Amino acid sequence: MPRRYDLGKRQDQKDATRDRIVAAAAELFRDQGAVRTSIAQIAAAADVAPGTVRNHFPTTDDLAAAVAAYVMVLLRMPGPELFDGAAEPAERVAALAHAMGAYYERSAPWYGMPDLDDAPLPAWAAARARYNAEYEALVRTALGPLEHDDSIVRVVAAMLDPSLFGSLTRRGYTTNDAADLIAELVASWLRANAR
């Protein structure tokens, strides 16, 4: 009697192998950079053969795109629902400051990733562009009626940037206290500019 194959089970195994490869690559990319990570290292970390990695991801950029998508899901970028119940721009900016502070805290291990900014991988540039677009959309939503003033958007986006959070937390602020202070500074600046 011929052997029977369960295609669903086979696909589940293939998906599980792919997920292991992506998770292993993400960890290696985070720790040593994508450029310095070899297929052999990824295969060893995922407990598969190098050919299996290449079978799932024929190019380095295919793998980098899968890792970028995996990391974005892992880090959970805040969404516009964080503004629910916040009517005024100051309230929405405070909600955004706290949400981004928590996001930056979750993201901290990835900010130090070697070659994140200068890796010659289109997938990194695409992920960065996607993050920037989502971040700007959140800032514009927080600003409400001021969302069309590009100079205000740029200033508020800069004040909610991870560099200011990092600077404050390195000086002893908790992420929550830093978010409170930044929200207060932004609200003060918005009031001053509204005059």
FENSULZI-V127681 format. One record per residue. N is the residue number from 1. PHI is phi as a letter, one per 40 degrees, with the letter a starting at -180 (999 if undefined). Layout:
BEGIN
N:PHI ; N:PHI
END
This chain:
BEGIN
1:999 ; 2:c ; 3:c ; 4:c ; 5:b ; 6:c ; 7:c ; 8:c ; 9:c ; 10:c ; 11:c ; 12:c ; 13:c ; 14:c ; 15:c ; 16:c ; 17:c ; 18:d ; 19:c ; 20:c ; 21:c ; 22:c ; 23:c ; 24:c ; 25:c ; 26:d ; 27:c ; 28:c ; 29:d ; 30:c ; 31:c ; 32:b ; 33:g ; 34:c ; 35:c ; 36:c ; 37:c ; 38:c ; 39:c ; 40:c ; 41:c ; 42:c ; 43:d ; 44:c ; 45:c ; 46:c ; 47:g ; 48:b ; 49:c ; 50:d ; 51:c ; 52:c ; 53:c ; 54:c ; 55:c ; 56:c ; 57:b ; 58:c ; 59:b ; 60:c ; 61:c ; 62:c ; 63:c ; 64:c ; 65:c ; 66:c ; 67:c ; 68:d ; 69:c ; 70:c ; 71:c ; 72:c ; 73:c ; 74:d ; 75:c ; 76:f ; 77:d ; 78:d ; 79:b ; 80:c ; 81:c ; 82:c ; 83:c ; 84:d ; 85:g ; 86:b ; 87:c ; 88:c ; 89:d ; 90:c ; 91:c ; 92:c ; 93:c ; 94:c ; 95:c ; 96:c ; 97:d ; 98:c ; 99:c ; 100:c ; 101:d ; 102:c ; 103:c ; 104:c ; 105:c ; 106:c ; 107:c ; 108:d ; 109:c ; 110:c ; 111:c ; 112:c ; 113:c ; 114:d ; 115:g ; 116:d ; 117:c ; 118:b ; 119:c ; 120:c ; 121:b ; 122:d ; 123:c ; 124:c ; 125:c ; 126:c ; 127:c ; 128:c ; 129:c ; 130:c ; 131:c ; 132:d ; 133:c ; 134:c ; 135:c ; 136:c ; 137:c ; 138:c ; 139:c ; 140:c ; 141:c ; 142:c ; 143:c ; 144:f ; 145:c ; 146:c ; 147:c ; 148:c ; 149:c ; 150:c ; 151:c ; 152:c ; 153:d ; 154:c ; 155:c ; 156:c ; 157:c ; 158:c ; 159:c ; 160:c ; 161:c ; 162:c ; 163:c ; 164:c ; 165:d ; 166:c ; 167:c ; 168:c ; 169:c ; 170:c ; 171:c ; 172:h ; 173:c ; 174:c ; 175:c ; 176:c ; 177:c ; 178:c ; 179:c ; 180:d ; 181:c ; 182:c ; 183:c ; 184:c ; 185:c ; 186:c ; 187:c ; 188:c ; 189:c ; 190:c ; 191:c ; 192:c ; 193:c ; 194:c ; 195:c
END
